[in-house]
Amino acid sequence: MTLPGVLGTSLRAFYAALIAGLSGLVTVLVGDADFGDITAGQWVTIALAAALAFGGVWGITNQKPSEPEPEPPPPPPKRTTRRK
């Protein structure tokens, strides 16, 4: 993979993580909520959303194409018997 390809993949993964993290943060900060009102569980949820988004984008873009299944071997030749 060339450097622009790796850089592009990394940027897409970081962008997905940023959007997922910000989406989680915006969801938590509804109404009069402040950063001090966010619980530890909510921070963990935001971090997990960002990590899963990063891993998903990185994994999908770096997935190796699957190889076709090999063809099964041909059946053995039929045995012919001579009748007397």
C-alpha positions in Angstrom: 0.0 0.0 0.0 1.4 3.4 -0.9 1.8 6.2 1.6 -1.2 8.2 0.3 -3.3 5.1 0.6 -2.3 4.5 4.2 -2.7 8.2 5.0 -6.1 8.3 3.4 -7.2 5.2 5.3 -5.9 6.7 8.5 -7.7 10.0 7.9 -11.0 8.3 7.1 -10.7 6.2 10.3 -9.8 9.2 12.5 -12.7 11.2 10.9 -15.1 8.4 11.7 -13.9 8.3 15.3 -14.2 12.0 15.6 -17.7 12.1 14.3 -18.8 9.2 16.5 -17.2 10.8 19.6 -18.7 14.2 18.9 -22.1 12.6 18.2 -22.0 10.8 21.6 -20.9 14.0 23.3 -23.7 16.1 21.7 -26.2 13.4 22.7 -25.0 13.6 26.4 -25.0 17.5 26.4 -28.7 17.9 25.8 -30.4 20.9 27.6 -28.6 22.6 30.4 -26.0 19.8 30.9 -22.4 20.8 31.2 -19.1 18.8 30.9 -19.2 18.4 34.7 -22.5 16.6 34.5 -21.2 13.8 32.3 -20.7 10.5 34.3 -17.9 8.1 33.9 -20.2 5.6 32.1 -21.1 8.2 29.6 -17.4 9.0 28.9 -16.8 5.3 28.4 -19.7 5.1 26.0 -18.4 8.0 24.0 -14.9 6.4 23.9 -16.3 3.1 22.8 -18.3 4.6 20.0 -15.2 6.4 18.8 -13.0 3.3 19.1 -15.6 1.1 17.3 -16.0 3.6 14.5 -12.2 3.9 14.1 -11.7 0.1 14.1 -14.6 -0.5 11.8 -13.5 1.9 9.1 -9.8 0.8 9.5 -10.8 -2.9 9.3 -13.1 -2.6 6.3 -10.7 -0.5 4.2 -7.7 -2.8 5.0 -9.6 -6.0 4.5 -7.8 -8.3 2.1 -10.0 -9.6 -0.7 -11.1 -13.1 -0.3 -9.7 -15.7 -2.6 -12.0 -17.9 -4.6 -12.5 -21.4 -3.2 -10.5 -24.0 -5.1 -12.4 -26.3 -7.3 -13.0 -29.8 -5.9 -10.9 -32.6 -7.6 -12.7 -34.5 -10.4 -14.4 -37.7 -9.3 -12.3 -40.9 -9.8 -13.0 -42.7 -13.1 -15.6 -45.4 -12.9 -14.3 -48.9 -12.8 -15.6 -51.2 -15.5 -15.7 -54.9 -14.9 -15.8 -57.5 -17.6 -18.5 -60.0 -17.4 -17.9 -63.5 -18.7 
